Protein backbone atom coordinates (compact mmCIF):
# COMPACT_ATOMS: atom_id res chain seq x y z
CA UNK A 1 0.00 0.00 0.00
CA UNK A 2 1.00 3.61 -0.53
CA UNK A 3 2.61 5.11 2.57
CA UNK A 4 1.33 8.55 3.53
CA UNK A 5 4.06 11.14 3.99
CA UNK A 6 4.58 13.35 7.03
CA UNK A 7 3.29 16.20 4.88
CA UNK A 8 -0.30 15.00 4.66
CA UNK A 9 -0.91 12.44 7.44
CA UNK A 10 -3.40 10.42 5.39
CA UNK A 11 -4.80 7.34 7.14
CA UNK A 12 -3.42 3.99 6.06
CA UNK A 13 -6.63 2.62 4.57
CA UNK A 14 -6.21 -0.65 2.57
CA UNK A 15 -8.78 -3.26 3.65
CA UNK A 16 -6.35 -6.19 3.82
CA UNK A 17 -4.12 -4.35 6.30
CA UNK A 18 -7.05 -3.62 8.61
CA UNK A 19 -7.92 -7.31 8.53
CA UNK A 20 -4.33 -8.26 9.33
CA UNK A 21 -4.24 -5.84 12.27
CA UNK A 22 -7.09 -7.80 13.88
CA UNK A 23 -4.68 -10.69 14.35
CA UNK A 24 -2.74 -8.62 16.88
CA UNK A 25 -5.58 -9.02 19.35
CA UNK A 26 -5.61 -12.81 18.97
CA UNK A 27 -4.51 -14.50 22.21
CA UNK A 28 -2.53 -17.08 20.23
CA UNK A 29 -0.46 -14.51 18.35
CA UNK A 30 2.48 -14.51 20.74
CA UNK A 31 2.71 -18.30 20.60
CA UNK A 32 2.46 -18.35 16.80
CA UNK A 33 5.26 -15.82 16.43
CA UNK A 34 7.42 -17.54 19.04
CA UNK A 35 7.21 -20.79 17.07
CA UNK A 36 7.88 -18.93 13.85
CA UNK A 37 11.05 -17.04 14.83
CA UNK A 38 13.05 -18.56 11.98
CA UNK A 39 10.82 -18.05 8.96
CA UNK A 40 9.48 -14.60 9.96
CA UNK A 41 6.33 -14.76 7.83
CA UNK A 42 4.56 -11.62 6.55
CA UNK A 43 2.52 -11.73 9.76
CA UNK A 44 5.43 -9.96 11.46
CA UNK A 45 4.96 -6.87 9.31
CA UNK A 46 1.44 -6.24 10.63
CA UNK A 47 2.33 -6.68 14.30
CA UNK A 48 2.78 -3.63 16.49
CA UNK A 49 6.08 -2.88 18.19
CA UNK A 50 4.44 -3.61 21.53
CA UNK A 51 3.42 -7.10 20.37
CA UNK A 52 6.89 -7.81 18.99
CA UNK A 53 8.49 -6.76 22.26
CA UNK A 54 6.12 -9.07 24.09
CA UNK A 55 7.26 -11.91 21.83
CA UNK A 56 10.90 -10.96 22.42
CA UNK A 57 10.42 -11.50 26.15
CA UNK A 58 9.41 -15.16 25.70
CA UNK A 59 12.92 -16.48 25.03
CA UNK A 60 16.42 -15.44 24.06
CA UNK A 61 15.90 -16.96 20.62
CA UNK A 62 12.74 -14.93 20.12
CA UNK A 63 14.48 -11.77 21.32
CA UNK A 64 17.29 -12.21 18.79
CA UNK A 65 14.80 -12.91 16.01
CA UNK A 66 12.68 -9.84 16.80
CA UNK A 67 15.74 -7.59 16.95
CA UNK A 68 17.04 -9.03 13.66
CA UNK A 69 13.70 -8.38 11.96
CA UNK A 70 13.41 -4.83 13.33
CA UNK A 71 16.94 -4.03 12.14
CA UNK A 72 15.75 -4.47 8.55
CA UNK A 73 12.12 -3.39 8.91
CA UNK A 74 11.09 -0.57 6.54
CA UNK A 75 7.72 -0.01 8.26
CA UNK A 76 6.53 -0.46 11.86
CA UNK A 77 3.20 -0.12 13.63
CA UNK A 78 2.87 1.53 17.03
CA UNK A 79 -0.20 0.90 19.18
CA UNK A 80 -1.82 3.96 20.78
CA UNK A 81 -1.10 2.49 24.23
CA UNK A 82 2.60 2.29 23.31
CA UNK A 83 2.83 5.81 21.88
CA UNK A 84 5.47 7.42 24.09
CA UNK A 85 8.94 8.89 23.80
CA UNK A 86 10.69 5.66 24.87
CA UNK A 87 9.13 3.91 21.86
CA UNK A 88 10.41 6.60 19.52
CA UNK A 89 13.95 6.41 20.89
CA UNK A 90 13.80 2.60 20.73
CA UNK A 91 12.80 2.63 17.06
CA UNK A 92 15.43 5.18 16.17
CA UNK A 93 18.08 2.99 17.82
CA UNK A 94 17.13 -0.48 16.52
CA UNK A 95 15.57 0.29 13.12
CA UNK A 96 18.26 1.90 10.93
CA UNK A 97 16.37 1.12 7.69
CA UNK A 98 13.00 2.41 8.87
CA UNK A 99 11.15 4.44 6.23
CA UNK A 100 7.70 4.86 7.76
CA UNK A 101 5.93 4.54 11.10
CA UNK A 102 2.20 4.06 11.66
CA UNK A 103 0.38 5.22 14.79
CA UNK A 104 -3.34 4.88 15.20
CA UNK A 105 -4.06 4.44 11.49
CA UNK A 106 -1.89 7.36 10.32
CA UNK A 107 1.47 6.84 8.67
CA UNK A 108 4.45 9.21 8.68
CA UNK A 109 7.43 9.29 6.35
CA UNK A 110 10.51 8.83 8.55
CA UNK A 111 12.86 10.00 5.79
CA UNK A 112 11.06 13.35 5.72
CA UNK A 113 11.30 13.66 9.50
CA UNK A 114 15.02 12.86 9.57
CA UNK A 115 16.24 14.80 6.54
CA UNK A 116 13.64 17.37 5.44
CA UNK A 117 14.51 21.06 5.75
CA UNK A 118 10.85 21.99 6.29
CA UNK A 119 9.13 19.31 8.37
CA UNK A 120 5.36 19.30 8.73
CA UNK A 121 3.83 16.90 11.23
CA UNK A 122 0.13 16.48 11.91
CA UNK A 123 -0.38 15.00 15.39
CA UNK A 124 -3.72 13.79 16.68
CA UNK A 125 -2.31 13.77 20.23
CA UNK A 126 0.86 14.72 22.09
CA UNK A 127 1.57 10.97 22.35
CA UNK A 128 2.06 10.88 18.57
CA UNK A 129 4.48 13.79 18.90
CA UNK A 130 6.49 11.88 21.50
CA UNK A 131 7.02 8.95 19.11
CA UNK A 132 8.00 11.16 16.17
CA UNK A 133 10.14 13.70 18.07
CA UNK A 134 13.26 11.47 18.41
CA UNK A 135 13.41 11.17 14.61
CA UNK A 136 13.20 14.95 14.18
CA UNK A 137 16.00 15.36 16.73
CA UNK A 138 18.27 13.49 14.29
CA UNK A 139 17.59 16.09 11.58
CA UNK A 140 20.64 18.37 11.41
CA UNK A 141 19.40 20.32 8.40
CA UNK A 142 15.96 21.29 9.68
CA UNK A 143 15.00 24.93 9.15
CA UNK A 144 11.31 24.88 10.05
CA UNK A 145 9.13 22.59 12.13
CA UNK A 146 5.38 22.92 11.61
CA UNK A 147 3.21 21.01 14.09
CA UNK A 148 -0.48 20.71 13.26
CA UNK A 149 -3.26 19.56 15.56
CA UNK A 150 -6.44 17.74 14.56
CA UNK A 151 -8.50 20.90 15.11
CA UNK A 152 -6.57 22.97 12.56
CA UNK A 153 -4.34 24.77 15.04
CA UNK A 154 -0.66 24.94 14.07
CA UNK A 155 2.62 25.83 15.78
CA UNK A 156 5.37 26.92 13.39
CA UNK A 157 8.93 27.02 14.73
CA UNK A 158 11.79 28.49 12.71
CA UNK A 159 15.56 28.40 12.97
CA UNK A 160 15.72 30.76 15.97
CA UNK A 161 13.45 28.53 18.04
CA UNK A 162 15.20 25.35 16.90
CA UNK A 163 18.74 26.65 17.47
CA UNK A 164 18.19 27.35 21.15
CA UNK A 165 17.53 23.66 21.73
CA UNK A 166 20.81 22.80 20.05
CA UNK A 167 23.31 25.15 21.71
CA UNK A 168 21.84 27.50 24.34
CA UNK A 169 22.60 27.29 28.06
CA UNK A 170 19.04 28.30 29.02
CA UNK A 171 16.14 26.77 27.08
CA UNK A 172 12.50 27.72 27.61
CA UNK A 173 9.37 26.44 25.88
CA UNK A 174 7.01 29.40 25.89
CA UNK A 175 3.39 29.78 24.89
CA UNK A 176 2.28 27.88 21.79
CA UNK A 177 -1.00 26.99 20.04
CA UNK A 178 -0.04 23.33 20.67
CA UNK A 179 1.96 23.49 23.93
CA UNK A 180 2.04 19.76 24.73
CA UNK A 181 3.21 18.74 21.25
CA UNK A 182 5.75 21.57 21.24
CA UNK A 183 7.19 20.35 24.54
CA UNK A 184 7.41 16.79 23.18
CA UNK A 185 9.53 17.93 20.23
CA UNK A 186 11.50 20.39 22.35
CA UNK A 187 12.47 17.76 24.91
CA UNK A 188 13.70 15.43 22.16
CA UNK A 189 15.68 18.19 20.45
CA UNK A 190 17.27 19.01 23.80
CA UNK A 191 19.11 15.68 23.67
CA UNK A 192 21.43 17.25 21.06
CA UNK A 193 22.41 20.14 23.34
CA UNK A 194 25.76 19.60 25.05
CA UNK A 195 25.62 22.97 26.83
CA UNK A 196 22.12 23.30 28.30
CA UNK A 197 21.97 24.03 32.03
CA UNK A 198 18.35 25.11 32.50
CA UNK A 199 15.14 23.81 30.88
CA UNK A 200 11.80 25.53 31.51
CA UNK A 201 8.36 24.36 30.38
CA UNK A 202 5.80 26.23 32.50
CA UNK A 203 2.05 26.15 31.84
CA UNK A 204 2.49 23.94 28.76
CA UNK A 205 0.03 21.11 29.46
CA UNK A 206 2.75 18.70 30.62
CA UNK A 207 1.00 15.71 32.21
CA UNK A 208 2.38 12.48 33.65
CA UNK A 209 2.60 10.92 30.17
CA UNK A 210 4.35 13.83 28.47
CA UNK A 211 6.70 13.93 31.45
CA UNK A 212 8.29 10.70 30.18
CA UNK A 213 9.75 12.61 27.23
CA UNK A 214 11.24 15.19 29.59
CA UNK A 215 12.70 12.42 31.75
CA UNK A 216 14.36 11.01 28.61
CA UNK A 217 15.86 14.45 28.03
CA UNK A 218 17.12 14.55 31.63
CA UNK A 219 18.99 11.30 31.11
CA UNK A 220 20.43 12.46 27.76
CA UNK A 221 21.65 15.92 28.89
CA UNK A 222 24.36 15.53 31.54
CA UNK A 223 24.90 19.29 31.74
CA UNK A 224 21.31 20.05 32.88
CA UNK A 225 21.23 21.66 36.33
CA UNK A 226 17.79 23.33 36.62
CA UNK A 227 14.35 22.00 35.66
CA UNK A 228 11.26 24.21 35.88
CA UNK A 229 7.91 22.50 35.22
CA UNK A 230 5.60 24.83 37.14
CA UNK A 231 1.85 25.10 36.48
CA UNK A 232 1.44 21.81 34.66
CA UNK A 233 -0.37 18.53 35.46
CA UNK A 234 2.40 16.20 36.56
CA UNK A 235 0.23 14.76 39.41
CA UNK A 236 1.32 12.09 41.88
CA UNK A 237 2.23 9.25 39.49
CA UNK A 238 4.30 11.58 37.35
CA UNK A 239 6.07 12.82 40.47
CA UNK A 240 7.05 9.25 41.36
CA UNK A 241 8.71 8.79 37.96
CA UNK A 242 10.39 12.18 38.17
CA UNK A 243 11.74 11.41 41.66
CA UNK A 244 13.19 8.12 40.40
CA UNK A 245 14.85 9.96 37.49
CA UNK A 246 16.33 12.58 39.82
CA UNK A 247 17.79 9.90 42.06
CA UNK A 248 19.45 8.27 39.05
CA UNK A 249 20.67 11.62 37.67
CA UNK A 250 22.80 13.27 40.39
CA UNK A 251 23.82 16.31 38.32
CA UNK A 252 20.40 17.99 38.48
CA UNK A 253 20.48 20.51 41.33
CA UNK A 254 17.29 22.60 41.18
CA UNK A 255 13.69 21.52 40.55
CA UNK A 256 10.83 24.02 40.42
CA UNK A 257 7.47 22.24 40.28
CA UNK A 258 4.94 24.79 41.48
CA UNK A 259 1.20 24.15 41.14
CA UNK A 260 1.25 20.61 39.73
CA UNK A 261 -1.26 18.94 42.03
CA UNK A 262 1.17 16.26 43.21
CA UNK A 263 -0.80 15.70 46.42
CA UNK A 264 0.01 13.28 49.24
CA UNK A 265 1.41 10.43 47.05
CA UNK A 266 3.72 12.93 45.34
CA UNK A 267 4.91 14.09 48.76
CA UNK A 268 5.78 10.51 49.65
CA UNK A 269 7.81 10.08 46.44
CA UNK A 270 9.76 13.29 47.07
CA UNK A 271 10.30 12.33 50.70
CA UNK A 272 11.94 9.10 49.60
CA UNK A 273 14.08 11.05 47.14
CA UNK A 274 15.31 13.46 49.82
CA UNK A 275 16.16 10.54 52.08
CA UNK A 276 18.06 8.64 49.36
CA UNK A 277 21.88 8.77 49.66
CA UNK A 278 22.11 9.52 45.92
CA UNK A 279 19.95 12.66 46.15
CA UNK A 280 21.86 15.74 44.97
CA UNK A 281 19.08 18.36 44.92
CA UNK A 282 20.06 21.77 46.24
CA UNK A 283 16.75 23.63 45.69
CA UNK A 284 13.19 22.28 45.61
CA UNK A 285 10.18 24.56 45.07
CA UNK A 286 6.77 22.93 45.65
CA UNK A 287 4.56 25.99 46.01
CA UNK A 288 0.82 25.27 45.75
CA UNK A 289 0.80 21.48 45.32
CA UNK A 290 -2.04 20.44 47.65
CA UNK A 291 0.32 18.43 49.85
CA UNK A 292 -1.53 18.93 53.12
CA UNK A 293 0.05 17.75 56.36
CA UNK A 294 -0.02 14.11 55.17
CA UNK A 295 2.10 15.02 52.15
CA UNK A 296 4.49 17.24 54.12
CA UNK A 297 5.23 14.61 56.80
CA UNK A 298 7.23 12.28 54.46
CA UNK A 299 9.07 15.30 53.03
CA UNK A 300 10.02 16.34 56.56
CA UNK A 301 11.26 12.82 57.32
CA UNK A 302 13.39 12.88 54.18
CA UNK A 303 14.69 16.33 55.10
CA UNK A 304 15.88 15.02 58.47
CA UNK A 305 18.32 12.70 56.67
CA UNK A 306 19.16 14.87 53.65
CA UNK A 307 22.71 16.17 53.17
CA UNK A 308 22.40 18.41 50.09
CA UNK A 309 19.19 20.51 50.04
CA UNK A 310 19.74 24.23 50.72
CA UNK A 311 16.31 25.68 49.88
CA UNK A 312 12.85 24.15 50.35
CA UNK A 313 9.67 26.01 49.45
CA UNK A 314 6.39 24.56 50.73
CA UNK A 315 4.36 27.75 50.40
CA UNK A 316 0.60 27.41 50.12
CA UNK A 317 0.36 23.69 50.85
CA UNK A 318 -1.89 23.57 53.94
CA UNK A 319 1.00 22.36 56.10
CA UNK A 320 -0.85 23.14 59.34
CA UNK A 321 0.45 22.50 62.84
CA UNK A 322 0.95 18.76 62.26
CA UNK A 323 3.19 19.36 59.25
CA UNK A 324 5.05 22.14 61.09
CA UNK A 325 5.76 19.81 64.02
CA UNK A 326 7.46 17.29 61.73
CA UNK A 327 9.39 20.06 59.99
CA UNK A 328 10.53 21.31 63.38
CA UNK A 329 11.80 17.83 64.23
CA UNK A 330 13.64 17.74 60.89
CA UNK A 331 15.30 21.10 61.59
CA UNK A 332 16.67 19.70 64.84
CA UNK A 333 18.80 17.18 62.94
CA UNK A 334 19.28 18.74 59.50
CA UNK A 335 22.58 20.55 59.03
CA UNK A 336 22.44 21.82 55.44
CA UNK A 337 19.11 23.62 54.79
CA UNK A 338 19.57 27.41 54.74
CA UNK A 339 16.14 28.61 53.55
CA UNK A 340 12.67 27.28 54.46
CA UNK A 341 9.60 29.01 52.99
CA UNK A 342 6.30 28.23 54.75
CA UNK A 343 4.01 31.17 54.00
CA UNK A 344 0.22 30.69 53.53
CA UNK A 345 0.09 27.37 55.38
CA UNK A 346 -2.38 27.74 58.28
CA UNK A 347 0.37 27.26 60.86
CA UNK A 348 -0.75 28.36 64.33
CA UNK A 349 0.91 28.54 67.76
CA UNK A 350 1.54 24.81 68.20
CA UNK A 351 3.31 24.62 64.86
CA UNK A 352 5.36 27.73 65.60
CA UNK A 353 6.43 26.30 68.95
CA UNK A 354 7.60 23.08 67.25
CA UNK A 355 9.62 25.07 64.72
CA UNK A 356 11.12 27.14 67.55
CA UNK A 357 12.17 23.94 69.30
CA UNK A 358 13.90 22.73 66.14
CA UNK A 359 15.71 26.05 65.76
CA UNK A 360 17.32 25.62 69.18
CA UNK A 361 19.64 22.91 67.86
CA UNK A 362 19.73 23.85 64.17
CA UNK A 363 23.05 25.18 62.88
CA UNK A 364 22.36 25.97 59.22
CA UNK A 365 18.99 27.70 58.62
CA UNK A 366 19.37 31.40 57.77
CA UNK A 367 15.88 32.28 56.55
CA UNK A 368 12.49 31.12 57.83
CA UNK A 369 9.46 32.60 56.06
CA UNK A 370 6.17 32.31 57.98
CA UNK A 371 4.20 35.09 56.30
CA UNK A 372 0.39 34.88 56.15
CA UNK A 373 -0.16 32.16 58.75
CA UNK A 374 -2.22 31.98 61.95
CA UNK A 375 0.56 32.44 64.53
CA UNK A 376 -0.49 34.34 67.65
CA UNK A 377 1.47 35.86 70.53
CA UNK A 378 2.29 32.48 72.13
CA UNK A 379 3.78 31.12 68.92
CA UNK A 380 5.71 34.33 68.24
CA UNK A 381 7.14 34.35 71.78
CA UNK A 382 8.21 30.72 71.38
CA UNK A 383 10.09 31.68 68.22
CA UNK A 384 11.64 34.65 69.99
CA UNK A 385 12.82 32.48 72.86
CA UNK A 386 14.09 29.79 70.51
CA UNK A 387 16.26 32.34 68.76
CA UNK A 388 18.15 32.93 72.01
CA UNK A 389 19.80 29.56 71.34
CA UNK A 390 20.36 30.14 67.63
CA UNK A 391 23.03 32.43 66.21
CA UNK A 392 22.63 31.43 62.55
CA UNK A 393 19.10 32.51 61.58
CA UNK A 394 19.15 36.04 60.19
CA UNK A 395 15.59 36.40 58.83
CA UNK A 396 12.31 35.23 60.36
CA UNK A 397 9.31 36.73 58.55
CA UNK A 398 6.15 36.86 60.67
CA UNK A 399 4.17 39.64 59.04
CA UNK A 400 0.43 39.15 58.44
CA UNK A 401 -0.05 36.71 61.33
CA UNK A 402 -2.11 37.13 64.52
CA UNK A 403 0.78 38.05 66.79
CA UNK A 404 0.96 41.59 68.17
CA UNK A 405 3.35 43.85 66.34
CA UNK A 406 5.52 44.45 69.40
CA UNK A 407 6.41 40.72 69.66
CA UNK A 408 7.29 40.63 65.96
CA UNK A 409 9.37 43.77 66.44
CA UNK A 410 11.26 42.12 69.29
CA UNK A 411 12.22 39.23 67.00
CA UNK A 412 13.36 41.62 64.28
CA UNK A 413 15.38 43.67 66.78
CA UNK A 414 17.06 40.56 68.18
CA UNK A 415 18.03 39.30 64.72
CA UNK A 416 19.34 42.74 63.78
CA UNK A 417 21.41 42.85 66.97
CA UNK A 418 23.11 39.46 66.68
CA UNK A 419 23.80 39.91 62.98
CA UNK A 420 24.91 43.53 63.16
CA UNK A 421 28.52 42.59 62.37
CA UNK A 422 27.44 40.68 59.25
CA UNK A 423 26.37 43.86 57.45
Order of alpha helices (4+ residues) and beta strands (2+ residues): alpha-alpha-alpha-alpha-beta-alpha-beta-beta-alpha-beta-alpha-beta-beta-alpha-beta-alpha-beta-alpha-beta-alpha-beta-alpha-beta-alpha-beta-alpha-beta-alpha-beta-alpha-beta-alpha
